[in-house]
């Protein structure tokens, strides 16, 4: 059995993975968006998860906009904090910069990981593996379906991530803000147009929580009405993206 943690700027949740079944243990909205507030929320979620001794593995998916994907050669020639600073328009301290190697893609994802995440999780579960959400998706994309053109979209409160694999290559990875499902449709349409996606393809929609799942349903219904997506097989998989964490422990 594995403990799965999902951290975003708006909420923190804990799940347990038994076989292929994901079960929600606790989800708390982050009302105090300060370091102290986030630490309190994360601590609360961990405590609500119960006795951690029953878990064999521990993992955490961190979702944050400040990230960059760089080739192995470029990563080897510079420092993580310098590489991240090229694509982020704010100063990030060296202590808050983390990275995950992705040998499957000959690349590395560099991202901001606040110290409060590690200070709480490592104290509670020393063996926990913390990685960026997009790292989990990219690892999954090297498994499963052999269809070369597929996309994964994960919706959270106020933000969503989108990863596209075309011709077996990673062609798009981004995190965007949104206010309605129409904003997500617009971004998807822009990406599909730019990548000239007009043939048969797969689009998987993910997200946890009742409100998010309602958004997934609305999004799927809207996409069916747009000619651009007529060759797109849209599938709602709700919490399935959480299972991708099992590839990283």
QUITA-V224276 format. One line per field, one symbol per residue. psi: psi as a letter, one per 40 degrees, with the letter a starting at -180 (. if undefined). burial: 1 if it has 24 or more other ideal C-beta (glycine too) atoms within 12 Angstrom, else 0. A space follows every 10 residues. Layout:
psi: ???
burial: ???
This chain:
psi: ihhhhhhidd ihihihhhbe hhhhdhhhig dgfidddddd dddddddeea heeehdihih hhhidgihhi idddddeiid ddddddehfi hhiddehiih hgddefihhh ihhidddddd ddddgdeihh iidddddddd eeabiehehi ihhhhiheii ihhhhhfeih ehhihiiidi dddddddddd ddddefheah ihhhhiiiid dddddddddd ddddehdded ehhhhhebed dddddeee.
burial: 1111111111 1111111000 0111111101 0000000110 1111110110 0100101111 1111111111 0000100001 1011000100 0100011111 1101101111 1111011101 1001100111 1111111111 1100000011 1111111111 1111110001 1111110100 1001101110 1100101000 1111111110 0100110111 0110000110 0101011111 111111111
